[in-house]
Amino acid sequence: MVDAGLGKAMSTSSSEYGQGDITFVQPDYNLNKGSKFETLTIDGVEMVFIDTAGTEAPAGMATYIPSRQALWTGEMMYHGMHNIYTLRGAKVRDALKWSKDINAMINAWGSDIQVLFGSHSSPVWGNQTVNDFMKMQRDNYGVLHNQTLRLANNGVVLQDIGDAVVKALPESIQKAWHTNGYHGSYSHNAKAVYNMYLGYFDMNPANLNPLPTSEEAVKFVEYMGGIEAIITKAQKDFDKGEYRFVATALNKAVKAEPGHQAARQLLADTYEQLGYQSETIGWRNTYLSGAQELRIGSQPGIPKTASPDVLAEMTMGSLLDYLAVKVDSTVAQHKSFTLNVILPDIDETYFVEMSNGNLNNGKVNSERLADSTLYINKSDVTDILLKKTTLKELLNKKQAGIKGDKTVIRKLESSMVSFNPAFEIVPRPDQGQTVDAHLYS
């Protein structure tokens, strides 16, 4: 991580479970129930809240403080373009609603506002300056949305839409530095807008059912005349600074022959150059991380998100949905069962069914006819997930109980897999096959 541009580190807690927990708890009060605006007085300060759900996040708000003529914008506005799609992976955000909600703030408070501040970056001072800033931010997301769809309706496809939108930017937006792509980018945000409305398929039959990536890479290398021919051509383009296609071609080469040192080294150098030239932080860090993984492999460093508060607040239905994602259907198809899960401490019952390789669950009013029934407190389920106890220990201590077919739990456990968060993205070097390792010493 070179610099997130938004802060040097996450805010973390220290608890009996260890440092670094990312924690959230359920709110005590829900704002804007059915209305766009709501006014509350908190600790003697009047605040007006605007519902911005469906913009930067599924739930969100901005807050105007009339006594200070100050608007806190949350994640809606900062000195740069935000992500309509996050490179880490998340649902696509609605650029049109983003633009309209900023416009609603202008209409509500534009005549009075004197200072704007947000979750990130510096405040903006003075009524005219604040209004100019807000209007430019509004139009930035509006242009992104509308020009993406204009171009798509003229036949510009997903792979081309990012470059096309950049070319379509009005001069005023290009020159206003606080609209630029330091966090999000016009390129990947335009692709997000395209994908939200039109999906990934551009109607070109060649893109409908391509080979899996590894098989495609082998055929690509074969068609190009072998890996040595690719490296020769790639080196010439690298020397000319044509890094984008060099990355595309060498990615195929390394995927097909991951043990080829020269291909691995040149691709890492290419990613590095693309990283150095990237204004967008997410792009820069993606390129530089890719270069590092090609040279010396993946490095540890995964934030701990499963904190006690997060797990305690998850519903049993959500936890069962999570277990369903861990089920390997090729194994589970042979291990059908039905199960009641009764949670005495919160007075809830769930009916769980493994069928056709899929784990289904639903909250029910009462116990159903099933192969087995598990009695367990929701608080103990949280402790199992935190590895403070096990189901076996709870059963031995009679803090939990099973009625009926006791093999059901074993069927479920034997159907599930453990995720490997350090899965390979770019081909890692084998033991003793690192390149330019001294760069990271």
Secondary structure, DSSP 4 states (H G I P E B T S, - for coil): ----SS-SS---B--TT-TTB------S----SSSSEEEEEETTEEEEEEE-TTSSSSS-EEEEEGGGTEEE-TTS--SS---SS-TT--PPP-HHHHHHHHHHHHHHHTTT--EEE-SSS--EESHHHHHHHHHHHHHHHHHHHHHHHHHHTTT--HHHHHHHHHHH--HHHHH-GGGS-SSS-HHHHHHHHHHHHH-S--S-GGGTSPPPHHHHHHHHHHHTT-HHHHHHHHHHHHHTT-HHHHHHHHHHHHHH-TT-HHHHHHHHHHHHHHHHT-SSHHHHHHHHHHHHHHHH-----------HHHHHHS-HHHHHHHHHHTB-HHHHTT--EEEEEEETTTTEEEEEEEETTEEEEEEESS----SEEEE--HHHHHHHHTTS--HHHHHHTTSSEEEE-THHHHHHHHHB----TT--SSPPPPTT---SGGGG-
